[in-house]
């Protein structure tokens, strides 16, 4: 017996849209298609769908369900351990809020005037996250989970950069470069190395005054970090490029930061969705990628070759970019499927 997508959706209690999505990401592909192009699902497909639904109810993200089902020998204990860990993070988050409430309650019972401004700003910050991330995403976003050690590290980094700025130390100085590198590496880690998360975190900081005030990152401080990191990377490129090429990079390399971040996030989403390098959508992103690259580095093939050598040889050049070696391979594979002029 074979069912069309609508029939399967009705019987299984899922939407047709969900089944289409499962097909696109390779989680549940129909075993056959009718001559008219309709998806057809057999008994084995129905069984896999039931497994998907069971693991979804168990709390596993779709990205992990496919790996579990494709490797039946995956120890179930490991899945349970991961879910316990996720629940632990939720408990920690709830515990932090409970602590805030208990502190407020004690102040009220003692007749003291509570610091409502600070307490409410905490709640406002938690609400701000909800405006930019889904509940499932928040569970994967380290920044959202209480971590006193991480918060202390960030406070020290922000304070030290603020001191350098107050003292008039230029962003090109070694101390500023070192702190900028630490900043960006921690930011990558605390956004789960997900450029889409980083993009939305940046939007949250720009659109939510409470978030900026609580974390203490002003626009001037953020720009100082960007400038310092750019100087750090130019210092590495100086080992590969001549004076004219470095001047080109200094004048044009940092002009499209927001465009780059949006592009990197878009490529990341395509990779996560299982897109192939030769897909039309990926090739469009690849064309944009190389166009932006040339705007910063120029059109000289020799310069571009030297920059590629530098990027391949110096992992630090990718720090704070949310680009990893896998993404570079993906983009280059996409470029290889396109006409030479792309």
C-alpha positions as CSV (number, residue, x, y, z in Angstrom):
1,X,0.0,0.0,0.0
2,X,1.3,3.4,-0.9
3,X,-0.1,6.7,0.3
4,X,0.1,10.2,-1.3
5,X,1.6,12.9,0.9
6,X,-1.8,14.3,1.9
7,X,-3.1,10.9,2.9
8,X,0.0,10.2,5.0
9,X,-0.2,13.6,6.6
10,X,-3.9,13.0,7.6
11,X,-3.2,9.6,9.0
12,X,0.0,10.6,10.9
13,X,-1.3,13.9,12.2
14,X,1.3,16.0,10.6
15,X,1.1,18.7,8.0
16,X,1.9,18.3,4.3
17,X,4.3,21.2,4.7
18,X,6.2,19.2,7.4
19,X,6.5,16.2,5.1
20,X,7.8,18.3,2.3
21,X,10.4,19.8,4.7
22,X,11.4,16.3,5.8
23,X,11.9,15.3,2.2
24,X,14.0,18.4,1.5
25,X,16.4,17.8,4.4
26,X,16.6,14.1,3.7
27,X,14.9,13.0,6.9
28,X,12.0,11.2,5.2
29,X,12.1,10.7,1.5
30,X,9.2,9.0,-0.3
31,X,10.1,5.6,-1.7
32,X,8.5,6.4,-5.0
33,X,6.8,9.0,-7.1
34,X,3.7,8.7,-9.3
35,X,3.9,9.4,-13.0
36,X,2.3,12.8,-12.2
37,X,5.1,13.6,-9.8
38,X,3.2,13.0,-6.5
39,X,5.2,11.6,-3.6
40,X,4.3,8.1,-2.7
41,X,5.0,6.6,0.8
42,X,5.1,2.9,1.5
43,X,5.0,0.9,4.8
44,X,8.7,1.5,5.6
45,X,8.3,5.2,5.1
46,X,5.3,5.2,7.5
47,X,7.4,3.4,10.1
48,X,10.2,5.9,9.8
49,X,7.8,8.7,10.2
50,X,6.5,7.2,13.4
51,X,10.1,7.0,14.6
52,X,10.7,10.6,13.7
53,X,7.6,11.7,15.6
54,X,8.6,9.7,18.6
55,X,12.1,11.3,18.7
56,X,10.5,14.7,18.2
57,X,8.3,14.2,21.2
58,X,11.4,13.1,23.1
59,X,12.9,16.5,22.4
60,X,15.5,15.8,19.8
61,X,16.1,18.5,17.1
62,X,15.4,17.4,13.5
63,X,19.1,17.8,12.7
64,X,19.9,15.1,15.2
65,X,17.0,12.7,14.4
66,X,18.3,11.9,11.0
67,X,21.7,10.9,12.4
68,X,20.1,8.7,15.1
69,X,17.8,6.9,12.6
70,X,20.6,6.4,10.0
71,X,22.8,4.8,12.7
72,X,20.6,2.3,14.5
73,X,23.5,1.2,16.7
74,X,23.7,4.6,18.3
75,X,23.5,3.9,22.1
76,X,20.1,5.0,23.3
77,X,21.8,5.9,26.6
78,X,23.7,8.7,24.8
79,X,20.4,10.2,23.6
80,X,19.0,10.1,27.1
81,X,22.1,11.7,28.5
82,X,21.8,14.6,25.9
83,X,18.2,15.2,26.9
84,X,19.1,15.2,30.6
85,X,21.8,17.8,29.8
86,X,19.2,19.9,27.9
87,X,16.8,19.6,30.8
88,X,19.7,20.6,33.1
89,X,20.1,23.8,31.2
90,X,16.4,24.6,31.4
91,X,16.5,24.0,35.1
92,X,19.5,26.3,35.5
93,X,17.6,29.0,33.6
94,X,14.5,28.5,35.7
95,X,16.7,28.5,38.8
96,X,18.2,31.8,37.9
97,X,14.8,33.4,37.6
98,X,13.7,31.7,40.9
99,X,16.7,33.2,42.6
100,X,15.7,36.7,41.3
101,X,12.1,36.2,42.6
102,X,13.3,35.0,46.0
103,X,15.6,38.0,46.4
104,X,12.7,40.3,45.6
105,X,10.5,38.4,48.0
106,X,13.0,38.8,50.9
107,X,13.4,42.5,50.2
108,X,9.6,43.0,50.3
109,X,9.3,41.0,53.5
110,X,11.9,43.1,55.2
111,X,10.2,46.2,54.1
112,X,13.2,47.2,52.0
113,X,12.9,49.0,48.7
114,X,14.0,46.5,46.0
115,X,16.2,47.4,43.1
116,X,13.3,47.0,40.7
117,X,15.2,48.6,37.9
118,X,17.9,45.9,37.9
119,X,15.4,43.1,38.4
120,X,13.1,44.2,35.7
121,X,16.0,44.7,33.3
122,X,16.8,41.1,33.8
123,X,13.3,40.0,32.9
124,X,13.3,42.4,29.9
125,X,16.5,40.9,28.6
126,X,15.0,37.4,28.9
127,X,12.0,38.6,27.0
128,X,14.2,40.2,24.3
129,X,15.7,36.8,23.6
130,X,12.2,35.4,23.0
131,X,11.7,38.1,20.3
132,X,14.6,36.8,18.2
133,X,14.9,33.1,18.9
134,X,12.5,30.1,19.1
135,X,12.4,28.0,22.3
136,X,14.4,25.2,20.6
137,X,17.0,27.7,19.4
138,X,17.4,29.2,22.8
139,X,18.3,25.7,24.2
140,X,21.2,25.6,21.7
141,X,22.3,29.2,22.4
142,X,24.9,29.2,25.2
143,X,24.4,33.0,25.7
144,X,20.9,32.3,27.0
145,X,21.9,29.9,29.8
146,X,23.1,31.2,33.1
147,X,26.9,30.8,33.5
148,X,28.6,32.8,36.2
149,X,32.1,32.0,34.9
150,X,31.3,33.0,31.3
151,X,29.6,36.2,32.5
152,X,32.7,37.0,34.5
153,X,35.0,36.5,31.6
154,X,32.8,38.8,29.4
155,X,32.7,41.5,32.1
156,X,36.5,41.4,32.3
157,X,37.0,41.6,28.6
158,X,34.5,44.5,28.2
159,X,36.0,46.3,31.2
160,X,39.6,46.0,29.8
161,X,38.6,47.2,26.4
162,X,36.7,50.1,28.0
163,X,39.9,51.0,29.9
164,X,42.0,51.0,26.7
165,X,39.5,53.2,25.0
166,X,39.4,55.6,27.9
167,X,43.2,55.8,27.9
168,X,43.3,56.6,24.2
169,X,45.1,53.4,23.3
170,X,44.6,52.9,19.5
171,X,42.8,49.9,18.1
172,X,46.0,49.0,16.2
173,X,47.9,48.3,19.5
174,X,48.8,44.8,20.4
175,X,46.7,44.8,23.7
176,X,43.7,45.9,21.7
177,X,44.3,43.2,19.0
178,X,44.7,40.5,21.6
179,X,41.5,41.4,23.4
180,X,39.6,41.7,20.1
181,X,40.7,38.2,19.2
182,X,39.6,36.9,22.6
183,X,36.3,38.7,22.2
184,X,35.5,37.2,18.8
185,X,36.5,33.7,19.6
186,X,34.3,33.7,22.7
187,X,31.5,35.2,20.8
188,X,31.7,32.4,18.2
189,X,31.7,29.9,21.1
190,X,28.8,31.6,22.9
191,X,26.6,31.6,19.7
192,X,27.3,27.9,19.2
193,X,29.4,28.8,16.1
194,X,26.2,29.5,14.3
195,X,26.4,32.7,12.2
196,X,22.6,32.9,12.0
197,X,22.5,33.1,15.8
198,X,25.2,35.7,15.7
199,X,23.3,37.8,13.2
200,X,20.2,37.8,15.3
201,X,22.2,38.5,18.5
202,X,23.6,41.6,16.7
203,X,20.1,42.6,15.7
204,X,18.9,42.1,19.3
205,X,21.7,44.3,20.6
206,X,20.8,47.0,18.1
207,X,17.1,46.8,18.7
208,X,16.8,46.2,22.4
209,X,18.2,49.0,24.6
210,X,17.8,46.9,27.8
211,X,20.2,44.3,26.2
212,X,22.8,46.9,25.4
213,X,22.6,48.5,28.9
214,X,22.8,45.2,30.8
215,X,25.8,43.8,28.8
216,X,27.5,47.2,28.6
217,X,28.5,47.0,24.9
218,X,28.2,50.4,23.3
219,X,28.4,51.0,19.6
220,X,31.8,52.7,20.0
221,X,33.2,49.8,22.0
222,X,31.9,47.4,19.3
223,X,33.5,49.4,16.5
224,X,36.8,49.5,18.5
225,X,36.8,45.7,18.6
226,X,36.0,45.4,14.9
227,X,38.9,47.8,14.1
228,X,41.3,46.0,16.4
229,X,40.5,42.6,14.8
230,X,40.9,44.1,11.4
231,X,44.4,45.3,12.3
232,X,45.3,41.9,13.7
233,X,44.3,40.2,10.5
234,X,46.1,42.8,8.4
235,X,49.3,42.0,10.3
236,X,48.9,38.4,9.2
237,X,48.2,39.3,5.6
238,X,51.4,41.4,5.6
239,X,53.3,38.2,5.4
240,X,51.6,37.4,2.1
241,X,50.7,40.7,0.4
242,X,52.8,43.6,-0.8
243,X,52.3,47.2,0.4
244,X,49.8,48.1,-2.4
245,X,47.7,45.0,-1.8
246,X,47.6,45.7,1.9
247,X,46.6,49.3,1.2
248,X,43.7,48.0,-0.9
249,X,42.6,45.7,2.0
250,X,42.9,48.5,4.6
251,X,40.8,50.8,2.5
252,X,38.1,48.4,1.3
253,X,38.3,45.2,3.3
254,X,36.0,46.3,6.1
255,X,33.3,48.1,4.2
256,X,30.9,45.3,3.9
257,X,30.8,43.6,7.3
258,X,27.0,43.4,7.6
259,X,26.7,42.1,4.1
260,X,29.3,39.4,4.8
261,X,27.6,38.3,8.0
262,X,24.2,38.0,6.3
263,X,25.8,36.1,3.4
264,X,27.7,33.7,5.8
265,X,24.5,33.0,7.7
266,X,22.7,32.3,4.4
267,X,25.4,29.8,3.3
268,X,25.3,28.2,6.8
269,X,21.5,27.7,6.5
270,X,21.9,26.1,3.1
271,X,24.5,23.7,4.4
272,X,22.3,22.8,7.4
273,X,19.4,22.2,5.1
274,X,21.5,19.7,3.1
275,X,21.7,21.7,0.0
276,X,24.2,20.6,-2.7
277,X,27.1,22.9,-3.8
278,X,25.6,22.9,-7.3
279,X,22.1,24.0,-6.3
280,X,21.0,27.2,-7.9
281,X,20.4,28.9,-4.6
282,X,23.9,28.0,-3.4
283,X,25.5,29.2,-6.6
284,X,23.7,32.6,-6.3
285,X,25.3,32.9,-2.8
286,X,28.6,31.8,-4.2
287,X,28.5,34.6,-6.8
288,X,27.7,37.1,-4.1
289,X,30.6,35.7,-2.0
290,X,33.2,36.2,-4.7
291,X,31.8,39.6,-5.6
292,X,32.2,40.8,-2.0
293,X,35.7,39.2,-1.8
294,X,36.8,41.1,-4.9
295,X,35.4,44.4,-3.6
296,X,37.7,44.1,-0.6
297,X,40.8,42.5,-2.3
298,X,40.5,43.8,-5.8
299,X,40.4,41.9,-9.1
300,X,44.1,41.0,-9.5
301,X,44.2,37.1,-9.9
302,X,47.7,37.1,-8.3
303,X,46.5,38.9,-5.2
304,X,43.4,36.6,-4.9
305,X,45.7,33.6,-5.1
306,X,48.0,35.0,-2.3
307,X,45.0,35.7,-0.1
308,X,43.6,32.2,-0.6
309,X,47.1,30.8,0.4
310,X,47.0,33.0,3.5
311,X,43.5,31.9,4.5
312,X,44.4,28.2,4.0
313,X,47.7,28.6,5.9
314,X,46.6,30.9,8.8
315,X,43.5,29.6,10.7
316,X,43.5,32.8,12.8
317,X,42.3,34.7,9.7
318,X,38.9,33.0,10.1
319,X,38.6,33.9,13.8
320,X,35.4,35.8,14.5
321,X,34.1,35.3,11.0
322,X,31.9,32.2,11.6
323,X,33.5,30.7,8.5
324,X,35.1,27.3,9.0
325,X,37.1,25.0,6.7
326,X,34.0,23.1,5.8
327,X,32.2,26.2,4.6
328,X,35.2,27.2,2.5
329,X,35.2,23.8,0.9
330,X,31.5,24.1,0.2
331,X,31.8,27.5,-1.5
332,X,34.8,26.3,-3.6
333,X,32.9,23.2,-4.6
334,X,30.0,25.4,-5.7
335,X,32.3,27.7,-7.6
336,X,33.8,24.6,-9.4
337,X,30.4,23.8,-10.8
338,X,30.0,27.3,-12.3
339,X,31.4,28.9,-15.5
340,X,34.9,30.2,-15.1
341,X,33.9,33.8,-15.0
342,X,31.8,33.2,-11.8
